[in-house]
């Protein structure tokens, strides 16, 4: 593989992983607050369809993104309402919304299948895009990709370095204690669930308006589940979640290259690979095998590897907080 | 009496809301709602052929729901049921394409193959959960996609019909492998009986056996069940095995009955729908039967929307999803008021 091709591949990894960055970090924020929004696969489909339909009809990409974010937030709010206010099973509501989002996207999106519509314009960053190697890989994309970078850094800063971020961790980690310190746990959970959902909606829009242009039935199916798995794999940490997103995005780009280089391998193999990787990645972080392997290493090295690879779920994840 | 009537009326509110919402969606796309509903009803019920299709579509829903009642009793979310249908169909197809026996031996063997294939795929989810710490939702979803990919690979690769591979699937199975119909109707009495027996057995097992009680104990609180001396790991693996087997049987019936070959979408979404059926039934086995019939009728009726009104048949799935969503929310409202 020559250098030009390698750079082009890495650039496509960065671009292709962008929706997973938005969805993964959105869900991380939601889960940090203690709520599981399982509906991602359906939400991304419905918001991708909405974004395309709105952008097509109004000829405005921005309106498309806004509509998609509204859809994402709305789906998330249904999860919040059903589980926080009505105390129904969070997983059940999320699962129903997964199917419902997919069906609705098929029904409402039917008139928009395979139409050519507007998309986010290409926007190389002046000067930065001309830097050798780094430029074409990172700074020769569109605004959506750059917003992804910003989200990774800002979400990390917000969650770990600011006062409201620490409170966010509190309501997810130990809701009773957070309540005792004066946080309005359930209100904050509503807010963060909606914010996370809006980012998931943004991810949907970034498929249909930027990464995988247009709309077709089940256009993005499967990616929501990958995003949910990435949150676990990333140990509920935005930087590691972003790393996971690039890993899975990279797999997809590698697939299309291998198909050209080695046409003997059946193409189905590459369609299945992300899901096999999803299971393997979760095994790696959940099974405890890694810990058993690491035990041979010196404590200091072990701690570094452990902390950089593994993370625990928020203590109050999925548990409804009830005021006594 | 009035109490029961009020309860029934309250129970119907979420269904009415779901219908109102669906109507709203139809109005948004500018389609006449009355005509849409009439098409669905006619498409499901207008002739004996349609009735037969509804009964046949109920079979996989009942088999999978029976299995899911077991996994739900153990507190497990077996989303992998969809892939377990596929795995059953795959093992059945492998035998059906490579063997020929008289029907009286062949059909039972092929149905057994379905049970085994599904059970193995289910055990895989169980193993990932119990020994690998991978939540069954992710193990299940991953294995669902892998099962679909495997099916496509086999249909377009090793199992492709002589010369040309197409989306229409493998070659038809030999006639000895076909599940017998009821006269001219596309109903398979063996399948219907198996499905009803499965629901009845699960109903009895969960209700009146210590096995059922222990399973429910695990579902209520895994830790205390373990401390009480219940071998939770074995029971959970057992639940996945049984659910997988029943789903695999459904897959086998789809392959040798409904399709008489392996096609790419062999599971037909029946696994996911069955999860909705069981949620709507509130995990009560006897409620599963009428709800499965209703879901099957909507599923059989909605393709008519594409034929007559150029609407997507996903309206049926939307209606099903909305009913379950509103019922779940209504249960929450009821609990809150109580």
Interface residues (C-beta under 8 A of the other chain):
Chain A: X38 X78 X81 X82 X85 X86 X87 X88 X89 X91 X92 X93 X95 X96 X97 X99 X100 X102 X103 X104 X106 X107 X108 X110 X111 X222 X225 X228 X229 X232 X266 X268 X269 X271 X272 X275 X276 X278 X279 X282 X283 X286 X287 X288
Chain B: X25 X28 X29 X77 X79 X128 X131 X132 X133 X134 X135 X137 X138 X139 X141 X142 X143 X145 X146 X149 X150 X152 X153 X156 X157 X272 X275 X276 X279 X311 X312 X314 X315 X317 X318 X320 X321 X322 X324 X325 X328 X329 X331 X332 X333 X335 X336
